[in-house]
């Protein structure tokens, strides 16, 4: 079944049939599937949440029918989390690049659409954890018991995600650039500014596709990002 651009049946089968040694392959499959789904829509926070929820649910359903012991299942789900995190980190980077273009041309961070974009970036890590919590709670008889997902979440307490680290760096960088822009006196005309703002989600989607094409030419998914402590 295809939902939100994700072949859930294929992902479910991969998790149900995976051996404990195939965790890295699963991480790559989740990363690529999540990223492809994000590419196929406007990159709004609502669409991102839909994709993450679908991927987490498919991973959970597949892991529920795995013959592996709970510790091995937990390891596979941890790889699924890492794959979603890596894909979402790319989405944050796409937002950063799009916003950077706008700030460089004089768009103010005080614009309503820009403020919303910044707020959404700050919420992306929470969206990732929320999707996993929903999968942990289960949905019907096929849902995996709470334990393995709960242990994955517990293992992340106080640790970083690539998404969170990228979001923090993005917000800090954009604030610095905006201040520099004010000092330099850069400003767009009202019509030009509004046109960029109105097309923001489309712009971000295009940036993400371009970034992904570059990664494919490089031949691999990104490695986990440097870590930071999670916000309490």
Z-matrix of the N, CA and C atoms (Angstrom, degrees):
N
C 1 1.463
C 2 1.520 1 109.41
N 3 1.341 2 115.83 1 134.74
C 4 1.459 3 121.29 2 178.34
C 5 1.520 4 108.60 3 -100.57
N 6 1.304 5 116.82 4 123.94
C 7 1.459 6 121.40 5 178.07
C 8 1.517 7 108.51 6 -139.73
N 9 1.331 8 115.36 7 129.37
C 10 1.465 9 121.20 8 -178.61
C 11 1.526 10 111.58 9 54.22
N 12 1.364 11 115.57 10 34.71
C 13 1.460 12 119.79 11 177.99
C 14 1.511 13 114.24 12 77.79
N 15 1.324 14 118.03 13 13.88
C 16 1.468 15 122.40 14 -176.47
C 17 1.526 16 109.50 15 -119.52
N 18 1.331 17 116.87 16 129.52
C 19 1.456 18 121.77 17 175.06
C 20 1.526 19 107.58 18 -80.44
N 21 1.328 20 114.55 19 90.17
C 22 1.461 21 119.17 20 -175.25
C 23 1.522 22 112.04 21 -63.36
N 24 1.341 23 117.26 22 -40.48
C 25 1.462 24 120.24 23 -177.67
C 26 1.522 25 111.37 24 -61.17
N 27 1.337 26 116.06 25 -41.23
C 28 1.469 27 119.33 26 179.57
C 29 1.525 28 110.54 27 -64.94
N 30 1.314 29 116.32 28 -41.05
C 31 1.459 30 120.10 29 -179.09
C 32 1.530 31 110.68 30 -68.92
N 33 1.317 32 116.19 31 -40.67
C 34 1.467 33 120.71 32 177.63
C 35 1.528 34 109.87 33 -60.31
N 36 1.327 35 117.08 34 -45.38
C 37 1.466 36 120.84 35 -179.54
C 38 1.527 37 111.62 36 -63.47
N 39 1.316 38 116.64 37 -38.73
C 40 1.467 39 119.49 38 179.17
C 41 1.516 40 111.19 39 -61.31
N 42 1.326 41 116.54 40 -41.71
C 43 1.464 42 119.76 41 -179.24
C 44 1.525 43 111.60 42 -73.72
N 45 1.302 44 117.34 43 -38.12
C 46 1.469 45 119.47 44 -177.17
C 47 1.524 46 111.59 45 -70.50
N 48 1.336 47 117.10 46 -26.97
C 49 1.460 48 120.66 47 -175.78
C 50 1.532 49 113.56 48 -104.00
N 51 1.324 50 117.08 49 -3.82
C 52 1.468 51 120.32 50 -174.81
C 53 1.522 52 111.86 51 -70.21
N 54 1.321 53 115.03 52 146.67
C 55 1.452 54 120.65 53 170.82
C 56 1.524 55 108.59 54 -92.82
N 57 1.311 56 115.41 55 167.64
C 58 1.463 57 119.80 56 -178.40
C 59 1.531 58 111.81 57 -61.93
N 60 1.336 59 117.24 58 -22.00
C 61 1.463 60 121.21 59 -177.66
C 62 1.530 61 112.97 60 -87.57
N 63 1.322 62 116.44 61 -1.61
C 64 1.462 63 119.63 62 -175.61
C 65 1.535 64 112.70 63 -101.27
N 66 1.314 65 116.36 64 20.10
C 67 1.457 66 120.10 65 -177.42
C 68 1.520 67 113.31 66 -60.62
N 69 1.325 68 116.98 67 -42.04
C 70 1.470 69 119.58 68 -178.96
C 71 1.526 70 111.31 69 -66.23
N 72 1.328 71 116.49 70 -35.89
C 73 1.464 72 119.89 71 177.28
C 74 1.525 73 110.54 72 -65.92
N 75 1.317 74 116.68 73 -37.65
C 76 1.463 75 120.62 74 177.81
C 77 1.524 76 110.63 75 -67.95
N 78 1.316 77 115.73 76 -40.53
C 79 1.466 78 118.79 77 178.14
C 80 1.522 79 110.03 78 -58.18
N 81 1.329 80 116.06 79 -44.51
C 82 1.459 81 120.21 80 -179.67
C 83 1.518 82 111.01 81 -64.56
N 84 1.343 83 116.64 82 -41.41
C 85 1.464 84 120.45 83 -179.99
C 86 1.524 85 111.34 84 -63.53
N 87 1.329 86 116.64 85 -41.61
C 88 1.461 87 120.47 86 178.69
C 89 1.516 88 110.60 87 -67.38
N 90 1.317 89 115.98 88 -43.33
C 91 1.467 90 120.44 89 178.11
C 92 1.524 91 111.04 90 -58.07
N 93 1.318 92 116.38 91 -51.16
C 94 1.463 93 120.46 92 -176.44
C 95 1.522 94 111.41 93 -67.16
N 96 1.347 95 117.32 94 -40.00
C 97 1.455 96 120.24 95 179.50
C 98 1.518 97 112.20 96 -66.51
N 99 1.325 98 116.21 97 -41.27
C 100 1.462 99 120.58 98 178.85
C 101 1.517 100 111.06 99 -66.20
N 102 1.324 101 116.31 100 -44.92
C 103 1.459 102 120.68 101 -178.67
C 104 1.522 103 111.02 102 -64.22
N 105 1.326 104 117.17 103 -42.49
C 106 1.463 105 120.86 104 179.14
C 107 1.524 106 110.72 105 -61.46
N 108 1.328 107 116.28 106 -40.88
C 109 1.463 108 120.02 107 179.26
C 110 1.526 109 111.11 108 -66.25
N 111 1.324 110 117.02 109 -39.19
C 112 1.464 111 120.65 110 178.04
C 113 1.527 112 111.12 111 -65.41
N 114 1.315 113 116.36 112 -34.05
C 115 1.463 114 120.67 113 -179.82
C 116 1.528 115 111.67 114 -67.34
N 117 1.312 116 117.19 115 -26.29
C 118 1.451 117 120.67 116 -171.57
C 119 1.514 118 114.84 117 -87.81
N 120 1.316 119 118.31 118 16.24
C 121 1.466 120 121.46 119 -177.35
C 122 1.519 121 109.57 120 -154.25
N 123 1.326 122 115.44 121 166.60
C 124 1.462 123 118.22 122 171.46
C 125 1.519 124 108.26 123 -63.52
N 126 1.305 125 116.06 124 139.39
C 127 1.458 126 120.03 125 -171.13
C 128 1.530 127 111.12 126 -87.40
N 129 1.320 128 115.81 127 60.99
C 130 1.460 129 121.42 128 175.61
C 131 1.527 130 108.95 129 -87.20
N 132 1.337 131 115.87 130 161.01
C 133 1.467 132 119.59 131 179.07
C 134 1.526 133 110.90 132 -62.93
N 135 1.327 134 116.88 133 -37.79
C 136 1.468 135 120.09 134 179.46
C 137 1.521 136 111.24 135 -61.66
N 138 1.332 137 117.29 136 -43.21
C 139 1.460 138 120.39 137 178.54
C 140 1.522 139 111.70 138 -67.44
N 141 1.315 140 116.71 139 -37.57
C 142 1.464 141 120.57 140 177.46
C 143 1.531 142 110.19 141 -61.69
N 144 1.317 143 116.77 142 -43.75
C 145 1.469 144 120.41 143 179.10
C 146 1.525 145 110.93 144 -61.44
N 147 1.335 146 117.39 145 -41.54
C 148 1.460 147 120.53 146 179.25
C 149 1.518 148 111.20 147 -60.46
N 150 1.323 149 116.75 148 -44.56
C 151 1.458 150 121.17 149 -179.96
C 152 1.523 151 110.79 150 -63.69
N 153 1.318 152 117.57 151 -47.66
C 154 1.467 153 121.01 152 -179.15
C 155 1.521 154 111.61 153 -61.92
N 156 1.328 155 116.50 154 -42.04
C 157 1.468 156 120.18 155 179.33
C 158 1.526 157 110.99 156 -62.62
N 159 1.328 158 116.33 157 -41.10
C 160 1.463 159 120.60 158 -179.13
C 161 1.519 160 111.29 159 -66.43
N 162 1.317 161 117.17 160 -44.32
C 163 1.465 162 121.08 161 -179.80
C 164 1.521 163 110.90 162 -65.23
N 165 1.326 164 116.98 163 -46.06
C 166 1.466 165 120.37 164 -178.89
C 167 1.525 166 111.12 165 -62.61
N 168 1.318 167 116.51 166 -39.74
C 169 1.466 168 120.16 167 179.02
C 170 1.523 169 111.26 168 -65.82
N 171 1.334 170 117.22 169 -42.17
C 172 1.466 171 120.65 170 179.06
C 173 1.525 172 110.92 171 -63.69
N 174 1.332 173 116.51 172 -43.35
C 175 1.465 174 119.90 173 177.72
C 176 1.521 175 110.66 174 -61.39
N 177 1.323 176 115.95 175 -42.30
C 178 1.458 177 121.06 176 -179.67
C 179 1.522 178 111.39 177 -64.13
N 180 1.326 179 116.82 178 -44.42
C 181 1.463 180 121.20 179 -179.22
C 182 1.523 181 110.81 180 -64.24
N 183 1.325 182 116.64 181 -43.04
C 184 1.449 183 119.41 182 179.14
C 185 1.517 184 112.58 183 -66.38
N 186 1.310 185 116.31 184 -42.06
C 187 1.465 186 120.09 185 179.98
C 188 1.520 187 111.79 186 -65.17
N 189 1.338 188 116.76 187 -27.79
C 190 1.468 189 120.68 188 -179.01
C 191 1.525 190 111.88 189 -63.54
N 192 1.331 191 116.47 190 -28.43
C 193 1.470 192 119.35 191 -179.18
C 194 1.529 193 112.38 192 -101.08
N 195 1.314 194 116.19 193 10.84
C 196 1.460 195 120.17 194 178.74
C 197 1.533 196 110.11 195 -73.61
N 198 1.333 197 117.83 196 139.29
C 199 1.463 198 120.74 197 177.16
C 200 1.529 199 113.06 198 -80.40
N 201 1.304 200 117.36 199 -1.20
C 202 1.464 201 121.01 200 -176.62
C 203 1.523 202 111.35 201 -72.08
N 204 1.322 203 115.94 202 160.51
C 205 1.458 204 120.33 203 177.68
C 206 1.531 205 109.45 204 -73.51
N 207 1.342 206 118.02 205 161.68
C 208 1.470 207 121.16 206 -175.33
C 209 1.519 208 114.49 207 -54.28
N 210 1.324 209 117.44 208 -38.14
C 211 1.466 210 119.67 209 -179.32
C 212 1.523 211 111.08 210 -63.96
N 213 1.338 212 116.27 211 -40.49
C 214 1.465 213 120.09 212 179.51
C 215 1.528 214 110.82 213 -69.03
N 216 1.335 215 116.28 214 -39.41
C 217 1.461 216 120.46 215 177.23
C 218 1.526 217 110.33 216 -61.85
N 219 1.321 218 115.50 217 -42.34
C 220 1.464 219 119.76 218 177.19
C 221 1.524 220 110.88 219 -58.95
N 222 1.326 221 116.48 220 -40.15
C 223 1.453 222 120.22 221 178.42
C 224 1.521 223 112.01 222 -62.83
N 225 1.333 224 116.89 223 -40.09
C 226 1.464 225 120.45 224 178.66
C 227 1.528 226 111.14 225 -67.09
N 228 1.311 227 116.67 226 -40.29
C 229 1.455 228 119.70 227 178.73
C 230 1.533 229 111.02 228 -67.65
N 231 1.320 230 115.43 229 -33.62
C 232 1.453 231 118.52 230 175.01
C 233 1.524 232 111.24 231 -62.16
N 234 1.328 233 116.25 232 -37.21
C 235 1.467 234 120.21 233 176.56
C 236 1.528 235 110.57 234 -68.15
N 237 1.334 236 116.76 235 -36.21
C 238 1.466 237 119.98 236 176.74
C 239 1.519 238 110.17 237 -62.46
N 240 1.316 239 116.38 238 -43.59
C 241 1.469 240 120.92 239 177.46
C 242 1.523 241 110.20 240 -59.11
N 243 1.326 242 116.44 241 -44.57
C 244 1.462 243 120.57 242 -179.44
C 245 1.525 244 111.36 243 -63.35
N 246 1.329 245 117.05 244 -37.02
C 247 1.453 246 120.69 245 178.72
C 248 1.517 247 112.29 246 -67.05
N 249 1.327 248 116.82 247 -42.84
C 250 1.462 249 120.29 248 176.74
C 251 1.520 250 110.67 249 -64.60
N 252 1.319 251 115.84 250 -41.48
C 253 1.466 252 120.71 251 179.45
C 254 1.526 253 110.79 252 -60.69
N 255 1.328 254 116.91 253 -43.72
C 256 1.465 255 120.93 254 -178.65
C 257 1.531 256 111.05 255 -64.34
N 258 1.335 257 116.65 256 -40.18
C 259 1.464 258 120.14 257 178.66
C 260 1.524 259 110.97 258 -67.54
N 261 1.323 260 115.96 259 -41.80
C 262 1.456 261 120.13 260 -179.19
C 263 1.524 262 111.09 261 -67.80
N 264 1.312 263 116.35 262 -32.59
C 265 1.465 264 120.11 263 175.48
C 266 1.527 265 110.35 264 -60.08
N 267 1.334 266 116.41 265 -37.65
C 268 1.462 267 120.04 266 176.55
C 269 1.529 268 111.06 267 -64.47
N 270 1.324 269 116.50 268 -37.05
C 271 1.468 270 120.09 269 177.83
C 272 1.525 271 110.83 270 -64.73
N 273 1.327 272 117.00 271 -39.79
C 274 1.465 273 120.46 272 177.22
C 275 1.526 274 109.67 273 -63.49
N 276 1.316 275 116.89 274 -43.53
C 277 1.463 276 120.40 275 179.47
C 278 1.525 277 111.04 276 -62.15
N 279 1.334 278 116.68 277 -38.14
C 280 1.468 279 120.08 278 178.38
C 281 1.522 280 110.29 279 -63.51
N 282 1.334 281 117.00 280 -41.49
C 283 1.460 282 120.80 281 175.80
C 284 1.523 283 110.73 282 -62.04
N 285 1.321 284 115.83 283 -42.70
C 286 1.469 285 119.27 284 -179.62
C 287 1.521 286 111.02 285 -60.63
N 288 1.328 287 116.81 286 -46.33
C 289 1.453 288 120.58 287 -178.75
C 290 1.531 289 111.37 288 -63.30
N 291 1.333 290 116.47 289 -41.22
C 292 1.463 291 119.94 290 179.81
C 293 1.524 292 111.09 291 -66.70
N 294 1.333 293 116.19 292 -45.32
C 295 1.462 294 119.64 293 179.32
C 296 1.525 295 111.06 294 -66.29
N 297 1.316 296 116.18 295 -35.65
C 298 1.467 297 119.50 296 178.92
C 299 1.528 298 110.59 297 -62.16
N 300 1.337 299 116.05 298 -41.20
C 301 1.467 300 119.54 299 177.10
C 302 1.529 301 110.99 300 -58.82
N 303 1.327 302 115.14 301 -41.63
C 304 1.457 303 120.02 302 -177.70
C 305 1.525 304 111.75 303 -70.26
N 306 1.325 305 115.76 304 -44.34
C 307 1.469 306 119.82 305 179.65
C 308 1.527 307 110.26 306 -64.63
N 309 1.335 308 116.66 307 -40.25
C 310 1.458 309 120.36 308 179.03
C 311 1.526 310 111.90 309 -60.35
N 312 1.327 311 116.09 310 -27.23
C 313 1.461 312 120.07 311 -178.97
C 314 1.533 313 112.72 312 -96.97
N 315 1.333 314 115.76 313 5.73
C 316 1.448 315 119.16 314 171.59
C 317 1.513 316 116.82 315 102.60
N 318 1.344 317 118.75 316 5.49
C 319 1.462 318 119.84 317 176.64
C 320 1.521 319 108.88 318 -69.36
N 321 1.309 320 116.90 319 135.35
C 322 1.460 321 121.75 320 -176.57
C 323 1.525 322 111.71 321 -81.30
N 324 1.343 323 116.42 322 142.54
C 325 1.461 324 120.50 323 174.06
C 326 1.522 325 111.64 324 -68.67
N 327 1.327 326 116.50 325 -12.08
C 328 1.454 327 120.38 326 178.51
C 329 1.512 328 113.70 327 -82.08
N 330 1.337 329 117.99 328 -9.57
C 331 1.457 330 120.86 329 177.05
C 332 1.526 331 109.62 330 -61.16
N 333 1.323 332 116.39 331 141.52
C 334 1.465 333 120.65 332 -175.61
C 335 1.522 334 112.25 333 -56.63
N 336 1.328 335 116.91 334 -45.48
C 337 1.464 336 119.86 335 -178.33
C 338 1.521 337 111.54 336 -65.65
N 339 1.328 338 116.77 337 -36.58
C 340 1.460 339 119.99 338 179.44
C 341 1.528 340 110.57 339 -69.43
N 342 1.310 341 116.42 340 -42.27
C 343 1.470 342 119.93 341 177.88
C 344 1.522 343 110.73 342 -59.92
N 345 1.334 344 116.36 343 -39.70
C 346 1.471 345 119.71 344 177.73
C 347 1.523 346 110.65 345 -66.03
N 348 1.338 347 116.74 346 -42.04
C 349 1.462 348 120.11 347 179.00
C 350 1.526 349 111.17 348 -60.77
N 351 1.324 350 116.77 349 -42.63
C 352 1.461 351 120.87 350 178.28
C 353 1.530 352 111.23 351 -64.53
N 354 1.332 353 116.11 352 -41.67
C 355 1.470 354 120.11 353 178.66
C 356 1.524 355 110.54 354 -63.92
N 357 1.336 356 116.67 355 -39.03
C 358 1.463 357 120.20 356 179.59
C 359 1.520 358 111.38 357 -66.27
N 360 1.323 359 117.36 358 -39.37
C 361 1.464 360 120.67 359 176.27
C 362 1.527 361 109.99 360 -58.51
N 363 1.313 362 115.73 361 -42.74
C 364 1.465 363 120.82 362 -178.90
C 365 1.526 364 112.34 363 -66.72
N 366 1.350 365 116.47 364 -20.05
C 367 1.467 366 120.92 365 -177.65
C 368 1.526 367 113.09 366 -95.06
N 369 1.319 368 117.84 367 -4.29
C 370 1.469 369 119.38 368 -172.03
C 371 1.524 370 112.83 369 -67.52
N 372 1.318 371 116.83 370 -38.23
C 373 1.461 372 118.70 371 177.51
C 374 1.526 373 110.27 372 -63.70
N 375 1.316 374 117.09 373 -41.52
C 376 1.460 375 120.68 374 177.67
C 377 1.529 376 110.84 375 -62.39
N 378 1.336 377 116.82 376 -35.87
C 379 1.465 378 120.73 377 178.41
C 380 1.525 379 110.78 378 -63.26
N 381 1.332 380 116.18 379 -37.96
C 382 1.464 381 121.05 380 177.95
C 383 1.522 382 110.84 381 -63.51
N 384 1.320 383 116.64 382 -49.49
C 385 1.462 384 119.82 383 -179.94
C 386 1.523 385 111.58 384 -66.05
N 387 1.321 386 116.99 385 -36.35
C 388 1.463 387 120.76 386 178.89
C 389 1.527 388 110.96 387 -62.22
N 390 1.335 389 117.17 388 -41.27
C 391 1.464 390 120.77 389 179.35
C 392 1.519 391 111.07 390 -62.30
N 393 1.326 392 115.90 391 -40.71
C 394 1.461 393 119.77 392 -179.69
C 395 1.536 394 110.68 393 -69.70
N 396 1.331 395 116.53 394 -37.61
C 397 1.470 396 118.95 395 177.49
C 398 1.522 397 111.02 396 -63.32
N 399 1.320 398 116.90 397 -39.77
C 400 1.462 399 120.29 398 178.18
C 401 1.523 400 110.86 399 -64.09
N 402 1.327 401 116.32 400 -41.89
C 403 1.456 402 120.08 401 177.54
C 404 1.519 403 110.70 402 -64.91
N 405 1.332 404 115.80 403 -36.56
C 406 1.462 405 121.15 404 178.72
C 407 1.518 406 111.32 405 -63.99
N 408 1.342 407 116.15 406 -38.12
C 409 1.468 408 120.21 407 -179.90
C 410 1.512 409 111.40 408 -66.94
N 411 1.343 410 116.89 409 -26.21
C 412 1.452 411 120.21 410 176.18
C 413 1.514 412 112.80 411 85.37
N 414 1.319 413 115.05 412 163.37
C 415 1.465 414 121.39 413 179.31
C 416 1.512 415 109.16 414 -151.05
N 417 1.338 416 116.20 415 81.41
C 418 1.452 417 120.20 416 176.53
C 419 1.519 418 112.68 417 97.99
N 420 1.318 419 114.54 418 -173.96
C 421 1.460 420 121.13 419 -172.21
C 422 1.518 421 112.99 420 -66.11
N 423 1.345 422 117.43 421 -26.01
C 424 1.463 423 119.98 422 -176.75
C 425 1.516 424 112.87 423 -83.36
N 426 1.332 425 116.56 424 -5.67
C 427 1.463 426 119.06 425 -175.21
C 428 1.518 427 111.41 426 -69.82
N 429 1.312 428 115.40 427 145.96
C 430 1.456 429 120.47 428 178.73
C 431 1.530 430 109.53 429 -74.23
N 432 1.332 431 118.25 430 145.25
C 433 1.459 432 119.19 431 175.33
C 434 1.517 433 110.85 432 -56.11
N 435 1.301 434 115.93 433 153.72
C 436 1.450 435 120.69 434 -172.70
C 437 1.520 436 113.11 435 -61.53
N 438 1.337 437 117.36 436 -31.85
C 439 1.454 438 121.90 437 -170.86
C 440 1.510 439 117.64 438 -45.13
N 441 1.367 440 119.72 439 -61.82
C 442 1.467 441 119.83 440 -175.11
C 443 1.525 442 114.06 441 -58.98
N 444 1.335 443 117.43 442 -44.57
C 445 1.466 444 118.75 443 177.97
C 446 1.522 445 110.43 444 -65.70
N 447 1.332 446 115.55 445 -40.60
C 448 1.463 447 119.03 446 -179.78
C 449 1.521 448 110.65 447 -61.10
N 450 1.322 449 116.47 448 -37.60
C 451 1.460 450 120.13 449 178.85
C 452 1.527 451 111.39 450 -69.26
N 453 1.329 452 116.57 451 -35.04
C 454 1.460 453 119.89 452 175.42
C 455 1.530 454 109.89 453 -61.68
N 456 1.338 455 115.52 454 -46.51
C 457 1.459 456 120.06 455 179.18
C 458 1.526 457 111.15 456 -63.13
N 459 1.329 458 116.01 457 -42.44
C 460 1.460 459 119.81 458 179.01
C 461 1.521 460 111.02 459 -61.73
N 462 1.328 461 115.64 460 -38.85
C 463 1.450 462 119.77 461 179.92
C 464 1.519 463 112.92 462 -66.58
N 465 1.343 464 116.53 463 -21.34
C 466 1.465 465 120.65 464 179.76
C 467 1.521 466 112.71 465 -89.60
N 468 1.321 467 117.95 466 -7.21
C 469 1.454 468 119.78 467 -178.26
C 470 1.519 469 110.78 468 -58.46
N 471 1.323 470 116.19 469 127.16
C 472 1.451 471 120.96 470 178.44
C 473 1.518 472 114.62 471 78.09
N 474 1.344 473 116.34 472 -3.01
C 475 1.459 474 119.98 473 -179.80
C 476 1.521 475 109.63 474 -101.33
N 477 1.300 476 114.38 475 171.93
C 478 1.455 477 120.32 476 -177.87
C 479 1.510 478 110.93 477 -93.73
N 480 1.309 479 115.38 478 161.69
C 481 1.455 480 121.87 479 162.32
C 482 1.527 481 106.11 480 -119.02
N 483 1.321 482 116.01 481 155.12
C 484 1.449 483 118.64 482 175.02
C 485 1.513 484 110.97 483 -60.83
N 486 1.339 485 115.17 484 -35.79
C 487 1.460 486 120.74 485 178.91
C 488 1.524 487 111.33 486 -61.00
N 489 1.324 488 116.29 487 -49.04
C 490 1.456 489 120.55 488 -178.19
C 491 1.518 490 112.27 489 -64.61
N 492 1.323 491 116.28 490 -42.24
C 493 1.460 492 119.95 491 179.64
C 494 1.523 493 110.72 492 -64.19
N 495 1.329 494 116.06 493 -42.08
C 496 1.459 495 119.99 494 179.80
C 497 1.529 496 111.15 495 -66.91
N 498 1.332 497 116.56 496 -38.35
C 499 1.467 498 120.35 497 179.54
C 500 1.528 499 110.59 498 -63.74
N 501 1.321 500 117.08 499 -45.55
C 502 1.463 501 120.23 500 179.94
C 503 1.522 502 111.76 501 -62.06
N 504 1.329 503 115.70 502 -43.77
C 505 1.465 504 119.85 503 179.39
C 506 1.525 505 110.74 504 -64.65
N 507 1.333 506 116.44 505 -37.49
C 508 1.465 507 120.94 506 -179.67
C 509 1.516 508 111.30 507 -64.36
N 510 1.317 509 116.93 508 -48.17
C 511 1.461 510 120.83 509 -178.41
C 512 1.527 511 110.91 510 -62.27
N 513 1.317 512 116.07 511 -42.56
C 514 1.470 513 119.95 512 179.47
C 515 1.528 514 111.07 513 -64.53
N 516 1.318 515 116.59 514 -44.22
C 517 1.457 516 120.66 515 -178.25
C 518 1.526 517 111.19 516 -64.35
N 519 1.329 518 116.61 517 -42.96
C 520 1.463 519 119.65 518 -177.80
C 521 1.522 520 111.50 519 -67.16
N 522 1.307 521 117.05 520 -36.13
C 523 1.463 522 119.39 521 176.91
C 524 1.525 523 110.34 522 -63.46
N 525 1.323 524 115.99 523 -42.36
C 526 1.468 525 120.19 524 178.33
C 527 1.525 526 110.94 525 -62.88
N 528 1.330 527 116.71 526 -42.44
C 529 1.465 528 120.56 527 -179.42
C 530 1.521 529 111.46 528 -66.62
N 531 1.328 530 115.53 529 -37.73
C 532 1.465 531 119.12 530 179.59
C 533 1.526 532 110.39 531 -64.59
N 534 1.324 533 116.98 532 -41.19
C 535 1.458 534 120.51 533 178.19
C 536 1.524 535 111.01 534 -64.17
N 537 1.319 536 116.08 535 -39.84
C 538 1.456 537 120.04 536 178.34
C 539 1.518 538 110.25 537 -65.29
N 540 1.340 539 116.20 538 -38.58
C 541 1.453 540 120.29 539 178.62
C 542 1.518 541 112.17 540 -62.53
N 543 1.334 542 115.65 541 -38.64
C 544 1.462 543 119.50 542 177.67
C 545 1.523 544 110.77 543 -64.43
N 546 1.333 545 115.90 544 -40.99
C 547 1.459 546 119.93 545 179.84
C 548 1.527 547 111.03 546 -65.69
N 549 1.341 548 115.34 547 -34.60
C 550 1.464 549 119.79 548 -178.47
C 551 1.524 550 112.29 549 -82.84
N 552 1.328 551 116.30 550 -11.22
C 553 1.454 552 119.44 551 178.44
C 554 1.521 553 114.01 552 76.66
N 555 1.340 554 118.22 553 22.56
C 556 1.456 555 119.96 554 178.95
C 557 1.521 556 110.23 555 -76.31
N 558 1.305 557 116.02 556 139.06
C 559 1.466 558 120.49 557 176.62
C 560 1.515 559 109.46 558 -161.06
N 561 1.351 560 115.46 559 138.76
C 562 1.456 561 120.16 560 175.59
C 563 1.516 562 110.12 561 -89.05
N 564 1.317 563 115.66 562 156.28
C 565 1.451 564 119.26 563 170.08
C 566 1.508 565 110.02 564 -65.36
N 567 1.320 566 117.71 565 155.95
C 568 1.460 567 122.14 566 -175.65
C 569 1.520 568 112.10 567 -57.06
N 570 1.328 569 118.07 568 -45.36
C 571 1.457 570 120.75 569 -177.80
C 572 1.523 571 111.42 570 -66.15
N 573 1.326 572 117.05 571 -42.75
C 574 1.460 573 120.57 572 179.66
C 575 1.516 574 111.01 573 -64.66
N 576 1.315 575 116.36 574 -41.98
C 577 1.452 576 121.68 575 178.78
C 578 1.523 577 110.86 576 -60.67
N 579 1.328 578 117.18 577 -47.68
C 580 1.456 579 121.00 578 -177.73
C 581 1.522 580 111.45 579 -65.73
N 582 1.316 581 116.85 580 -36.19
C 583 1.466 582 119.79 581 178.99
C 584 1.526 583 111.14 582 -62.66
N 585 1.329 584 116.63 583 -41.67
C 586 1.463 585 120.10 584 177.99
C 587 1.522 586 111.15 585 -66.05
N 588 1.315 587 116.73 586 -40.92
C 589 1.451 588 120.83 587 -179.13
C 590 1.528 589 111.17 588 -65.39
N 591 1.326 590 115.71 589 -41.72
C 592 1.466 591 119.99 590 -178.02
C 593 1.518 592 112.37 591 -64.95
N 594 1.322 593 116.72 592 -28.05
C 595 1.468 594 120.65 593 -177.69
C 596 1.527 595 111.85 594 -101.99
N 597 1.320 596 117.24 595 18.77
C 598 1.463 597 120.09 596 -171.25
C 599 1.527 598 113.53 597 -59.56
N 600 1.346 599 118.11 598 -51.98
C 601 1.470 600 119.72 599 -175.81
C 602 1.523 601 111.24 600 -63.52
N 603 1.334 602 116.41 601 -34.23
C 604 1.461 603 119.81 602 176.22
C 605 1.522 604 110.21 603 -66.85
N 606 1.315 605 116.10 604 -40.55
C 607 1.457 606 121.16 605 177.79
C 608 1.525 607 110.96 606 -60.93
N 609 1.320 608 116.94 607 -45.57
C 610 1.462 609 120.52 608 -179.56
C 611 1.527 610 110.87 609 -63.26
N 612 1.327 611 116.79 610 -41.49
C 613 1.458 612 120.19 611 179.05
C 614 1.528 613 110.88 612 -59.85
N 615 1.326 614 116.26 613 -43.06
C 616 1.456 615 119.94 614 177.89
C 617 1.516 616 112.57 615 -63.77
N 618 1.317 617 116.18 616 -39.71
C 619 1.468 618 120.43 617 177.83
C 620 1.521 619 110.44 618 -63.01
N 621 1.343 620 116.99 619 -42.52
C 622 1.465 621 120.74 620 -179.31
C 623 1.521 622 110.91 621 -63.22
N 624 1.322 623 117.07 622 -42.03
C 625 1.460 624 120.30 623 178.67
C 626 1.528 625 110.28 624 -62.47
N 627 1.329 626 116.24 625 -43.06
C 628 1.455 627 119.80 626 177.96
C 629 1.511 628 112.98 627 -62.12
N 630 1.337 629 115.95 628 -41.87
C 631 1.464 630 120.16 629 177.59
C 632 1.521 631 110.98 630 -63.05
N 633 1.331 632 116.39 631 -41.92
C 634 1.464 633 121.19 632 -177.92
C 635 1.519 634 111.23 633 -66.48
N 636 1.335 635 115.99 634 -39.54
C 637 1.460 636 119.28 635 176.69
C 638 1.527 637 110.58 636 -60.40
N 639 1.319 638 115.66 637 -40.68
C 640 1.461 639 119.74 638 179.18
C 641 1.523 640 111.31 639 -64.90
N 642 1.341 641 116.21 640 -38.95
C 643 1.461 642 120.20 641 178.91
C 644 1.522 643 111.10 642 -65.88
N 645 1.340 644 116.20 643 -40.81
C 646 1.459 645 119.61 644 179.64
C 647 1.518 646 111.03 645 -62.56
N 648 1.315 647 116.38 646 -37.22
C 649 1.455 648 119.63 647 176.95
C 650 1.517 649 110.59 648 -66.68
N 651 1.354 650 115.50 649 -29.27
C 652 1.458 651 119.80 650 176.92
C 653 1.509 652 112.40 651 -76.04
N 654 1.359 653 116.19 652 -23.82
C 655 1.462 654 119.83 653 170.79
C 656 1.500 655 117.13 654 95.52
N 657 1.335 656 120.61 655 5.36
C 658 1.453 657 118.44 656 -179.18
C 659 1.506 658 111.13 657 -158.38
N 660 1.348 659 114.71 658 160.46
C 661 1.453 660 120.40 659 174.58
C 662 1.514 661 109.06 660 -76.01
N 663 1.338 662 117.43 661 154.85
C 664 1.457 663 119.11 662 -178.86
C 665 1.515 664 112.05 663 -66.44
N 666 1.307 665 115.86 664 148.57
C 667 1.454 666 120.79 665 175.17
C 668 1.521 667 109.12 666 -73.84
N 669 1.346 668 117.51 667 156.81
C 670 1.459 669 118.89 668 177.05
C 671 1.514 670 111.97 669 -53.82
N 672 1.327 671 115.70 670 141.63
C 673 1.463 672 120.81 671 -176.78
C 674 1.524 673 111.09 672 -78.13
N 675 1.341 674 117.96 673 160.90
C 676 1.463 675 121.04 674 172.33
C 677 1.508 676 109.53 675 -55.40
N 678 1.315 677 117.22 676 149.33
C 679 1.445 678 120.41 677 -170.93
C 680 1.507 679 112.84 678 -99.17
N 681 1.336 680 114.01 679 162.51
C 682 1.451 681 122.26 680 172.52
C 683 1.506 682 107.04 681 -143.91
N 684 1.324 683 118.52 682 161.50
C 685 1.447 684 120.81 683 178.24
C 686 1.510 685 109.21 684 -72.58
N 687 1.333 686 117.13 685 141.98
C 688 1.450 687 121.53 686 178.09
C 689 1.505 688 110.58 687 -72.33
N 690 1.365 689 113.49 688 151.90
C 691 1.449 690 118.13 689 174.10
C 692 1.518 691 109.30 690 -68.17
N 693 1.294 692 116.66 691 143.55
C 694 1.452 693 119.39 692 178.97
C 695 1.511 694 109.77 693 -80.26
